[in-house]
Amino acid sequence: DAAQSAGYFPLDAEAMGIDLLAAPGHKGLFGPPGTGILTVAEGIVLDPMIVGGTGGNTSSPEQPEQLPERFESGTTNTPAIAGLKAGLDFLLETGLEVIRAKGKLLTGQLLEGLAAIPGACIYGPVKGERGGAISFNIEGHDPATLGYLLDSCYDISVRSGLHCAPDVHRTIGTYPAGTVRVSPGFFTGEDDIAFFLQALRELQAR
């Protein structure tokens, strides 16, 4: 699962011994929602999950053997695929190191600012290598309420709750309320980070 690492860290599925590596297109790969990638190691055979409507060999009830048609049922979402290609082109042209450097700068500012807010608890390493998503809570403030207030009062979008990983939250002691997760992107500015931290300081003081 490379949802939080593709486009942030260099990944070599073969060198890392990964048979199947999946990642969404709309996060670090700069693509539109509803897209994704799956790398398949040589020798791994997959069965189609959906059958029918391939547009070719329609007399057969079975999926064709040739790729990629074997896994393409129904009308291919060509505009989304083109959008994902544009995102990947941007990633390659900009360079992963440039994107990583921007991410490190912004997450560093976020972590430093969060650590200075009374009652703030940051989950995960504060120093060293980490991804672009930061989970935190502020003592005495429900994460769902914080997320709502950031959105309604400051027009800031975060993700509050269990983040599709309830067992992780059980492990770190944040179940069932979860945490607030903020993920600065490549197009986030340092002024955006300052605005976000100021909003949190104001909400914490309520």
C-alpha positions as CSV (number, residue, x, y, z in Angstrom):
1,D,0.0,0.0,0.0
2,A,1.8,3.1,-1.2
3,A,-1.1,5.5,-0.7
4,Q,1.0,7.8,1.5
5,S,4.4,7.1,-0.1
6,A,4.1,7.1,-3.9
7,G,5.2,10.5,-5.1
8,Y,6.9,11.3,-1.8
9,F,9.6,8.6,-1.5
10,P,11.6,6.7,-4.2
11,L,10.0,3.3,-4.7
12,D,11.5,0.4,-6.5
13,A,9.1,-2.5,-6.2
14,E,11.5,-5.1,-7.7
15,A,14.4,-4.1,-5.5
16,M,12.2,-4.0,-2.4
17,G,10.8,-7.5,-3.1
18,I,7.2,-6.2,-3.5
19,D,4.9,-8.4,-5.6
20,L,2.0,-6.0,-5.8
21,L,2.3,-2.3,-5.2
22,A,-0.9,-0.2,-5.3
23,A,-1.2,3.6,-5.1
24,P,-4.0,6.1,-5.7
25,G,-3.6,8.6,-8.4
26,H,-5.0,11.6,-6.6
27,K,-2.4,12.0,-3.8
28,G,1.3,12.2,-4.5
29,L,0.9,11.3,-8.2
30,F,-1.0,14.6,-8.9
31,G,-3.8,12.7,-10.8
32,P,-7.6,13.0,-10.6
33,P,-9.7,11.0,-8.1
34,G,-10.8,7.6,-9.3
35,T,-7.4,6.7,-10.7
36,G,-4.6,4.5,-9.4
37,I,-1.7,2.3,-10.3
38,L,-0.8,-1.3,-9.6
39,T,2.6,-2.8,-10.3
40,V,2.7,-6.5,-10.7
41,A,5.8,-8.6,-10.3
42,E,6.8,-11.0,-13.1
43,G,5.2,-14.4,-12.5
44,I,2.2,-13.0,-10.6
45,V,-1.0,-14.0,-12.3
46,L,-4.2,-12.0,-11.5
47,D,-7.8,-13.0,-12.2
48,P,-10.2,-10.3,-13.5
49,M,-12.5,-8.9,-10.7
50,I,-15.0,-7.6,-13.3
51,V,-16.0,-9.3,-16.5
52,G,-17.9,-8.4,-19.6
53,G,-18.1,-5.4,-21.9
54,T,-14.6,-5.5,-23.3
55,G,-15.6,-4.2,-26.7
56,G,-13.7,-7.0,-28.4
57,N,-14.2,-10.8,-28.7
58,T,-17.8,-10.2,-27.5
59,S,-18.9,-13.7,-28.5
60,S,-16.9,-15.2,-25.6
61,P,-18.2,-15.2,-22.0
62,E,-14.6,-15.1,-20.8
63,Q,-12.3,-12.1,-20.6
64,P,-9.6,-12.0,-23.4
65,E,-6.2,-13.3,-22.5
66,Q,-4.2,-10.3,-23.9
67,L,-3.3,-7.4,-21.7
68,P,-4.5,-4.8,-20.9
69,E,-7.9,-5.8,-22.3
70,R,-8.2,-8.7,-19.9
71,F,-8.7,-6.2,-17.1
72,E,-10.7,-3.6,-19.0
73,S,-14.4,-4.2,-18.7
74,G,-16.7,-1.4,-19.7
75,T,-15.8,2.0,-21.1
76,T,-12.2,3.0,-20.3
77,N,-12.1,6.3,-18.3
78,T,-9.8,7.9,-20.8
79,P,-10.0,11.5,-19.5
80,A,-9.0,10.3,-16.0
81,I,-6.1,8.2,-17.4
82,A,-4.9,11.2,-19.4
83,G,-5.1,13.3,-16.2
84,L,-3.0,10.7,-14.3
85,K,-0.5,10.8,-17.1
86,A,-0.3,14.5,-16.9
87,G,0.3,14.3,-13.1
88,L,3.0,11.7,-13.6
89,D,4.6,13.8,-16.3
90,F,4.6,16.8,-13.9
91,L,6.2,14.6,-11.2
92,L,9.0,13.4,-13.5
93,E,9.6,16.9,-14.9
94,T,9.7,18.5,-11.5
95,G,11.7,15.8,-9.9
96,L,11.1,13.8,-6.8
97,E,13.9,15.5,-4.9
98,V,12.4,18.9,-5.5
99,I,9.0,17.7,-4.3
100,R,10.5,16.0,-1.3
101,A,12.4,19.1,-0.3
102,K,9.2,21.2,-0.5
103,G,7.4,18.6,1.6
104,K,10.1,18.5,4.2
105,L,10.1,22.3,4.5
106,L,6.3,22.5,5.0
107,T,6.0,19.5,7.3
108,G,8.9,20.9,9.4
109,Q,7.1,24.2,9.8
110,L,3.9,22.4,10.7
111,L,5.6,20.1,13.3
112,E,7.4,23.0,14.9
113,G,4.2,25.1,15.0
114,L,2.1,22.2,16.4
115,A,4.6,21.5,19.1
116,A,4.2,25.0,20.4
117,I,0.4,24.8,20.8
118,P,-0.6,23.9,24.4
119,G,-2.1,20.5,24.6
120,A,-1.2,19.4,21.1
121,C,-0.2,15.8,20.7
122,I,1.6,14.8,17.5
123,Y,1.5,11.1,16.4
124,G,4.6,9.8,14.7
125,P,8.2,11.0,14.6
126,V,8.7,14.7,15.0
127,K,12.3,14.4,13.7
128,G,13.8,12.3,11.0
129,E,12.2,10.9,7.8
130,R,8.5,10.9,7.6
131,G,5.7,11.3,5.0
132,G,3.6,14.3,4.2
133,A,0.6,13.4,6.4
134,I,0.6,14.6,10.0
135,S,-1.9,13.3,12.6
136,F,-2.5,15.3,15.8
137,N,-5.0,16.0,18.5
138,I,-5.4,19.0,20.8
139,E,-6.3,18.1,24.4
140,G,-9.9,19.0,25.3
141,H,-10.9,19.4,21.6
142,D,-12.8,16.7,19.7
143,P,-11.0,16.0,16.4
144,A,-14.3,15.9,14.4
145,T,-15.3,19.3,15.9
146,L,-11.8,20.7,15.1
147,G,-12.1,19.6,11.5
148,Y,-15.6,21.1,11.2
149,L,-14.5,24.4,12.7
150,L,-11.4,24.6,10.5
151,D,-13.6,24.1,7.5
152,S,-16.5,26.3,8.4
153,C,-14.6,29.2,10.0
154,Y,-11.3,29.2,8.1
155,D,-12.0,27.3,4.8
156,I,-9.3,24.8,5.7
157,S,-9.8,21.2,4.7
158,V,-8.4,18.4,7.0
159,R,-9.4,14.8,7.6
160,S,-10.7,13.9,11.0
161,G,-11.5,10.5,12.4
162,L,-10.1,7.0,11.9
163,H,-8.7,7.5,8.4
164,C,-9.8,4.0,7.3
165,A,-7.4,2.5,9.9
166,P,-9.3,1.8,13.1
167,D,-6.8,-0.8,14.3
168,V,-4.0,1.8,14.1
169,H,-6.0,4.1,16.2
170,R,-6.6,1.4,18.7
171,T,-2.9,0.8,18.8
172,I,-2.0,4.5,19.4
173,G,-4.9,5.0,21.9
174,T,-7.0,7.4,19.8
175,Y,-9.9,5.1,19.1
176,P,-12.8,5.8,18.7
177,A,-12.5,9.6,18.1
178,G,-9.4,9.3,16.0
179,T,-7.2,12.3,15.1
180,V,-7.0,15.3,12.9
181,R,-4.8,14.7,9.8
182,V,-3.3,17.5,7.7
183,S,-1.4,16.9,4.5
184,P,0.3,19.9,2.9
185,G,0.9,19.4,-0.9
186,F,3.4,20.7,-3.4
187,F,1.3,23.7,-4.1
188,T,0.8,24.6,-0.5
189,G,2.6,27.8,0.5
190,E,4.4,28.8,3.7
191,D,1.7,31.4,4.2
192,D,-0.9,28.6,4.1
193,I,1.0,26.8,6.9
194,A,1.1,30.0,9.0
195,F,-2.6,30.6,8.5
196,F,-3.4,27.0,9.5
197,L,-1.3,27.3,12.7
198,Q,-2.9,30.6,13.6
199,A,-6.4,29.1,13.1
200,L,-5.4,26.2,15.5
201,R,-4.1,28.6,18.1
202,E,-7.4,30.5,18.0
203,L,-9.5,27.4,18.2
204,Q,-7.3,26.0,21.0
205,A,-7.9,29.2,23.0
206,R,-11.7,28.9,22.9
